[in-house]
Amino acid sequence: MLRKKMIGVFVLAMMISPVRTLAADNLQATKQPEILSLEQCLIMAFQNNKGIQEKEKQVAIAEEAVKEAKAGFWPTLNYQAAREESDVTKFQIGKAYEDHQFAAGISATLPLYTGGMLRNNLKLAKIQLEIAKEDLRKAKQQLTYDVKQAYYNVWLAEKVVQVQEASYHNLDQHVNRVRIRYNAETASKFDLMRAQVQRDTLKPKVISAQNQLVLAKLQLATLIGYPKDRAYQVQSDALNLKIPDSAGITLTEILNAVEQDRPELRQIQRKMEINQIVTAMEKAGYKPNAGLSLAYGGVNKDVTFEDWYDAWTLTLSVGGKLYDGKINARIGQAKENLSLTEIQEANLRDLIRLEAEQSLQNLAVSIENIRANQASIDLAKEALRMTEIRFDNGMATTMDIMDAQLALDQALTGYYQGIVSYLTAVAKLDLVMGRD
């Protein structure tokens, strides 16, 4: 009996063990930092950014304004019901006077001609909707650039940490080699102390690089709405990045794209149309207004339709203004706003052209920096290897090792900075051209 119980306990333990192992593996997996791609960061940014949500609400408000403008062409229906009492007999119902009465009615009014006011009001609402949509596009494009820039900065910070840590590790190995030679009495204590000092001088750089990485990750997390206390890494492989021989685009092509897609240009062009429409709407104040109304109503002694005295009326009305100084002032103001918008458009085009030229130049410079540092990396690695061999043969000093290591660090850091500068320049060019 005891043996059977022991066998049962053993079987149960064997069944629970894989479950515990699986749970431990899952717990370990949850501790691993999440790998975020650029696409994931952009999706999270669009979902969580309050500025984008605000612009989307403004678009929804503008859409309702268009519906309101369209409703102005349809007739309006009104109704009214009243029950009145008095201390004297003042209401005549039928042939008798009463001290109380009930009156009710319904009416419909349709505008026939408003001098173009309704039509222009609808145009104005539609243009304002277009402006709101362009404002949303602009916010999304700016957010896309900001996220890309922050994402690339995290990648650069990670690479700089790797460079500094590798440099510190290499110098630490150099200290071990000098210690071995010191123990063999082929190197002096001064040589060992100098190697240790040179290694230790890199520790603040390692710490500084790590701090910069923390700040870069915090900035990206804040921008995309990612939990601040959750660890993550960015996913980007520079080795798979194909660097072109040139920018591959001309200034003329950039400006043509700007003309078609830049939200600010579209907005200011719509504003010019708004000024023209506002001018026409103000001039409509001097044009006649025609309307048609149909009303039906009646009175009775009490709230009932028995002995109901009713009647209907059809009214066609035409009216207008002969002079209004306020209208003249508003017409002049609209014309001045049109001139102001033309000046603003010319200034905007100048700024965009300058921005396009700067972005194109930055793109070309970053390409050349990448190529220059690519050649320097291999040379710096070989120089460090040969210096270490020369040191082992007593033909070089610790300072030579330090100089060779510093040259390699500069080449690697310059290469990674060139990659980020190139990617940022491409993102900036997309922003300048108004690409979604």
Secondary structure as the mmCIF struct_conf table of DSSP 4:
data_model
#
loop_
_struct_conf.conf_type_id
_struct_conf.id
_struct_conf.beg_label_comp_id
_struct_conf.beg_label_asym_id
_struct_conf.beg_label_seq_id
_struct_conf.end_label_comp_id
_struct_conf.end_label_asym_id
_struct_conf.end_label_seq_id
HELX_RH_AL_P HELX_RH_AL_P1 LEU A 2 LYS A 31
BEND BEND1 GLN A 32 GLN A 32
HELX_LH_PP_P HELX_LH_PP_P1 PRO A 33 PRO A 33
STRN STRN1 GLU A 34 LEU A 36
HELX_LH_PP_P HELX_LH_PP_P2 SER A 37 SER A 37
HELX_RH_AL_P HELX_RH_AL_P2 LEU A 38 ASN A 48
HELX_RH_AL_P HELX_RH_AL_P3 LYS A 50 ALA A 71
TURN_TY1_P TURN_TY1_P1 GLY A 72 PHE A 73
BEND BEND2 TRP A 74 TRP A 74
STRN STRN2 THR A 76 GLU A 85
BEND BEND3 ASP A 87 VAL A 88
STRN STRN3 PHE A 91 ILE A 93
TURN_TY1_P TURN_TY1_P2 GLY A 94 LYS A 95
STRN STRN4 ALA A 96 GLU A 98
BEND BEND4 ASP A 99 ASP A 99
STRN STRN5 HIS A 100 TYR A 113
TURN_TY1_P TURN_TY1_P3 GLY A 115 GLY A 116
HELX_RH_AL_P HELX_RH_AL_P4 MET A 117 ASN A 183
TURN_TY1_P TURN_TY1_P4 ALA A 184 GLU A 185
BEND BEND5 THR A 186 ALA A 187
HELX_RH_AL_P HELX_RH_AL_P5 LYS A 189 ASP A 200
TURN_TY1_P TURN_TY1_P5 THR A 201 LEU A 202
HELX_RH_AL_P HELX_RH_AL_P6 LYS A 203 ILE A 224
TURN_TY1_P TURN_TY1_P6 GLY A 225 GLY A 225
TURN_TY1_P TURN_TY1_P7 LYS A 228 ASP A 229
BEND BEND6 ARG A 230 ARG A 230
STRN STRN6 TYR A 232 VAL A 234
HELX_RH_3T_P HELX_RH_3T_P1 ALA A 238 ASN A 240
BEND BEND7 ASP A 245 SER A 246
HELX_RH_AL_P HELX_RH_AL_P7 LEU A 251 ASP A 261
HELX_RH_AL_P HELX_RH_AL_P8 PRO A 263 LYS A 283
HELX_RH_3T_P HELX_RH_3T_P2 ALA A 284 TYR A 286
BEND BEND8 LYS A 287 LYS A 287
STRN STRN7 ASN A 289 ASN A 300
BEND BEND9 LYS A 301 PHE A 305
TURN_TY1_P TURN_TY1_P8 GLU A 306 ASP A 307
STRN STRN8 TYR A 309 GLY A 319
BEND BEND10 LEU A 322 LEU A 322
HELX_RH_AL_P HELX_RH_AL_P9 GLY A 325 ASP A 392
TURN_TY1_P TURN_TY1_P9 ASN A 393 GLY A 394
BEND BEND11 MET A 395 ALA A 396
HELX_RH_AL_P HELX_RH_AL_P10 THR A 398 MET A 433
TURN_TY1_P TURN_TY1_P10 GLY A 434 GLY A 434
#
